[in-house]
């Protein structure tokens, strides 16, 4: 260690610099048990941790790379353990060093879970219960925080990084990690068993239709039909529950957009991974600590209409911005897309109707339904099923209105045929060959034959 860094870790005898300690790669655990590095615990280790932290200069730590910091902390641990006559084996020493580095630079015990690509969600219910969703199943991990104060410190660091505050006077916050993962935190007294934290991890891999077919989310002919729908600039709403794969499907559909089109995305928390060169990404802003400066999705959608977009993609429709989304779809921005929380395709239409009414526009129900019927072409219903797999359960055309009732046509509909020995569901998709109302649009783009071929292949 150079003399300039000695004040950060206390005085010690000069010695050769060893090679940096590489952070171990988390193992891929079985489906029922996520990879986890158990925290170093016990009174002697807690005392050793406190003594080491007292000798570390935060200003110097901030300028060091994590691998170098881990090496230096490990040296300091060995020095302090010798002074205190504490016996540590090499494994305990390295583990405690990594725990300290995670506490200083990262999210403490959660770091191994964030690095594990098989984990999609992390759910912290107090300091001693950390659940994860891995391969579609929610299981209890082996991760624990030292106590609720340790968890609270990590939560406050996350909030501070995005200019927010989380404490008893402001006990709820939404934030985003540096890698794009979404975080929701709830503090006592609202959370009765200690701070609660939910992390939706940002997908590092871009999942396209080939991957979705490989995962069994849909069939190859269905993928071809949806690719045609996206290329022909149909207005598409993706519906489903929390964690059902709505954003993943939206990302896959967006890959079919022509690179010559100008796209404006509006999101509450940025998750979309568009590959086109002409993309403007907009994200909402929460109010400041004084309650000022909030920018809502509705504000951004209305502004997007003034930005000469070819398509507007709304990450998630959840409020009065539904009206502006319908306006965009009805005013020359064909090919716009959005996601929505609903259990079925028909429920999705009811939710859009209710959200427009929430905006207090004073429109009669008939006028709202007419707007919806003329704006939306396709509804994709996705679902995380009991075997953990995420599948498309409906591809539904909104044909129009019959009286005051929406007329729907399920082009593809999922049917269950049983269960395999390992618990995976056996499914098939029923196909409707009814002539779609948007067939003239397909013919205009010269893709009507491709659509017919995809449906014919799906029937075989």
N, C-alpha and C positions, 0 to 999 in steps of 0.2 A: 504494500500500500504506500502511495507517495506521501511525503511529509505533509502536503497540503490537506490530506484527508484524515490525518491522525486525530485532530480535534473532534472529528465526528464520532470516533469509536474508542477514544481513550488511549492512553500511552501503552505501548508494547514493544517488545524487542524486535529489531528488523529481522526479516526472514525472507526466503525466496518466495516470489508470487506464484502460487499454484494455478493450474488451469481453472477457468471459471466453472462453478458448479452448475451443470445444466439442469433445468427443471424437468423432472420426470414426466413423460407423457402419460396421461391417465389411461388406464386399461379400459378396453371395451368390456363392460360387465355383462353378465347374462341379463336377459330381458327383465327378470324380476328384481335385480339388484344393481342400481347405478354405481358407476365408478366413484369412489370417494377416498380421500386421504383423511383418516381419523385425526382429530386435533390432539396436540400434545397436552396432557392434562396432569393434574396432581399438584399438591402444594409446593414441592421443590421446583418443579418446572415453572409454576406461576411466579415464584420468587425470582428464578433465573431470568424469566421474560421481563419482569419489572426492572431488574438491575441493568439488563442490556438496553432497554428502552431509555433508561435514565442517562446512558452514556452516548446516545446517538443524537447527532445534531440534525434536526429536520431540514434545515436549509441545504446542508451538504447532501442529504439523502435524495432530495428532489432532483438533483443534477446527475444522479447515477443511474445507469442502466440496471434493470431488474436482475440480470444474471450476475453482474459485478456486485450489486448490493447483497445478493444472496451469499456470495463468496465471502465478502467482508463481514457480514453478520455471523456467518458460521465460525469465522476466526474469533470474533469477539465472544461468541458463546463459549468456545473452548477456553478462552482466557479467563472469563468470569467464573466458569465452572471450576477451573483449577483454583482460583482465589478462594472460592466458597467451599472448596472440597466436596463438590458434587460430582458424582460419577455419571457420565453420559456415554452411551455407546454411539457409534457412528450414525446409525439409523435415527436415533432420537435427536442427535445434534442437527442432522440435515433437515429432519422434519420440522423441528422447532424454528430453524432458520427460515424455511419456506413459509411457515405460519406467520412469522414476524414480517417478512417481506409482503405477504398478502395483506396483512393488517395495515401496513404503511402505504402501500401503493395500489392495492386492489380491493376486492370485496371479501377479504378474509377467507373463511372456510368455503365460501361459494365459488372461489376461483376454479377448482378442479371441475365443478359442474358446468361452469361457463365454457370450459375448454372441451368438454365432451360433446361431440357433434351428434351423438345419438339422443341427447336430451333436448327437448323442445320447450319445456316449461319448468320453472323452479318456483315452489310455493313454500314460504316460510311461515309456520304457525307458532310463533314464539321461538325462544333460543334453542329448544331441544327437539323440535319436530320440523324437519325439512323434507318435503315431498318433491318428487320430480315426475314429469311425464317422459317416459322412455319407451320408444317403439309403440306408442299409442296407449300404454298402460301407466296409470298413476300408482307409484309405489313410494314407500318410506325409505329415504336414503340413510346412510350411516353418518351424515354430516350433523354436527352440533356446534353452536356458538358457546363460548364460555359461560355467558349469562345474558340476561336481557339488555344490560348496559352495553355489552360488546356488540350485540345486534343493533342497538339504537345508534351507536357510533358509526357503524357501516351505513345505516340508512341515512343518517344526517350528512355523511360525506357524499352520497349519491345525490341528495337534494341540493346540496351546496354547489355541486358541479354544474347544475343547470340554473343557478340563481334562485332557487326556492328554499323555503324553510319548512322543517318538519319538527314539531314539538307539541306539547300539550295544548297550546293555544291555537296551533294550526296543524291538526292531527291527521290530515289526509293530503297526499301529493301524488301527482303523476310526473314521471321523469323519463329520461332516456339515457342509456349508457353510451359510452363512446363508440361501441360497435353497432349501435342502432337498436339494441334490445329495449323493449318497453318495460317500465317498472311502475308498479303501484304500491304505495306504502300507507299503512294505517297505524297510528300510534295510540297508546292508551290516552284517555280513558275510553275511546271508542273500541279499541281492541282489548278485550278483557284479559287475555292470556299473554300479554306482552306484544311488542311490535309485530305486525304481520306484513309480509312483503310478497308480491307476486311478480315474477319476471317472465315475460314472453321473449324468448331468445330470437335474435335476428338470424335468419337463415343465411349462412355463408355460401351455400351452394345454390345456384340458380336452377330451379326445377322446371323443366319444360314438359311438353306433352309426352315425349318419349319416356321420361322418368315416371310420369303419372300412370302411363300404361303399364310400365314395369312394376309399379307398386300395386296395381290392380284397382286404381281409383276409377278407371273407365276402360273401355275397349279401344282397340286401334280404329275401327270405323267411327266410333263416337268422337275420337280425337280429330279425325279428318273432317267430320261434320262441323265441329266447333271451330276448327281452323278456317273453314270456309265462312262461317258466320262472322268471325272477327275480321277477315279480309274484306267482306262485303259491307262493312261498316254498319252492322246491326247494333242497336242499343241493347246492352246486356246488363242484367242485374244478377249478381251472385248472392244467393241466400244460404244461410246456415247458422248453426249455433256457434258458441265460443269454441275456438280451437278445432273447428271442423275442416279447415283448409281453404277458407274463402280467399285470403290474400294470396296463397300459393296458386290457386286457380286463376286469379286476376293477373298475376305475374305471367303465367303461361299464356293466357289469351293475349296479353299485351305484346308478346314476342311476334305476333302475326301482323302488327301494325306496320304499314309501309314507312320506310325510313325518310320519305320526303314529307311526312305530315308533321305539323306542329302540335305537340301534346302538352297540355297543362294538367298537372296532378295536384289535387288538394287532399291533404291528410291531416288527421289529428295528431298522429305520431308517424313519422316517415318510415314506411316499410317496403314500399314498392321498389322494384329493381328493374326499371325499364332500360332496354338496350339501345334504343334509338338515339340518334345524335341531337335531335331537336326537341328537347324536353325542358319544360320549366316546372320546377318542383316548389310547391307552396305548402307551408305547414302553419297550423294555428299557433297562437301565442296565449298562454294563460294570463290572468290579471297579475299585476305586481302585488307586493305585500300591502300596498295602499289601496288595492282593489281597482287600479286603473290600467289602461293599456291593453285590455283583452282584444284579441282578434279571433273571431269565430269562423267555423267552416262556411257559414252562410256569407260572411263578409268576403271570404276568399273566392267562393264560387261566383258571386256577383262580380268581383273584380276580374276573375278569369274570363268572363264573357267579353271584357273590354280588351283582351290581350290577343285577339285574332287567332284563337285556337282552332285547329281542325277537329280535335277531340278533347273532351274534358274527362278525366278519370278521377272519380271521388273515392278515396280509400275506404271510407265507411259512411253511409248515410244514417244519421241518428237523430235528426231534429228538423227544424224549419228549413234547412237547406234543401230538403226534398223538393220543395216547390221550385227552387232555382235550378235544381238538377233536371226536373221535367221541362222547364223552360229551355234549358240548353239543348236537350234532346229534341225539342220541337222547333228549334230555330236554326237549323242548318249545321248543328254539331253532331251529325250522325256518327255512330261508332263509339259514342260515349259509354262508359262503364262505371259501375259502382257495386259495393257490397252492402248487405243489410242483414241484421239478425232476425231470422224467422224460421219456423219449423217446417213449413211447406211453401210451395210456389204461390198458392192462393193466399196464405198468411202473409207472404211478402208484399203482395199488392195491398192487402188491408193495412199493413204497417205503413206503407208509403202514404196511403190515404190519410191515416191518423196523424202522421207527421206533418203533412200539409195543413191539416186542420189545427194542429198545435201552434202553427204560426199565426193563427187568428187572421186569416186573409178574408174571411167572410164569404168564401165561395160556397155555393151549394154543392152537395155531395155529387150530384149528377155531373156538374162541370169538372170537378176534381177527377172523377172516374173517366170522363171523356179525355182529359189531358193525359192520364196514365195510359189509357188504351192506345192513344196515338203516339205516345213517346216510347214505350217499352216494347221490344220485339221478342226477346228471349229471357227466361229466368232459369238459372242453373241452381239447383238445390243440392248442396253438399252436406255430408253428415259423417261424424265420427261414430262408427258402429261398435257394437259390444265386443267384437274381437280386436278392437284397437285400430282397425283400418279405416282410412278416410275414403269415402266413395261418393261419386256423383249419383244421387238417387232419382233425380228428375232433370230432364232437359225439356222445358215447357215453353211452348209458343203462346203468347198472348194474342189471340185471334182478334178480339174486339169486345164490344158490349152487346148483350142481348137484353134489352130493357135496361135495368140497372145492375145486371149481373155480368161479371167478366166471363168471357168464353175462352177456355184454355184447351190446348192440344198437347198432350204429353208425347213428344217426339221420341224420347227414350224414358223408360221407367224401370227402376230396379225391382227385381223379384228375388226373394230368398228361396233356395232349393234345399237347404239343409245345412249340416255342419260337418266339417272334416274331423278326423281323429284328433289333430292337434288343436282344435278349437276354432280354426278359421272358417268363416262362413262361406258356403257355396252360393254364388249369385249368378243371375243372368239379367240382361236388359231387354225388356219388351220394346219393340219398335213400331211406331205408327207411320204408315205410308200416306196419311192424309196430306193433301196438297197444302203447303204452308202459305199463309197470306203474304209472306215476304218473298215469294218465288220470283216476282218481277225484279226485285232488287238483285237476287242471285243471277238472273239472266242478264241484267244490266252490266254486271261485272264479269260475265262470261263464266260463271262458276256453278250454274244450275246443274250441269251434267256431273260435276264433281260431287255436288250434294246428293244427287240421285244415286250415284255409284257408292257413296259412303253408306247410305241407308240400305241399299241392296246388299252390300257386303255384311252389314250388321244383321240382316235377317238370316243369313246362311249359318 
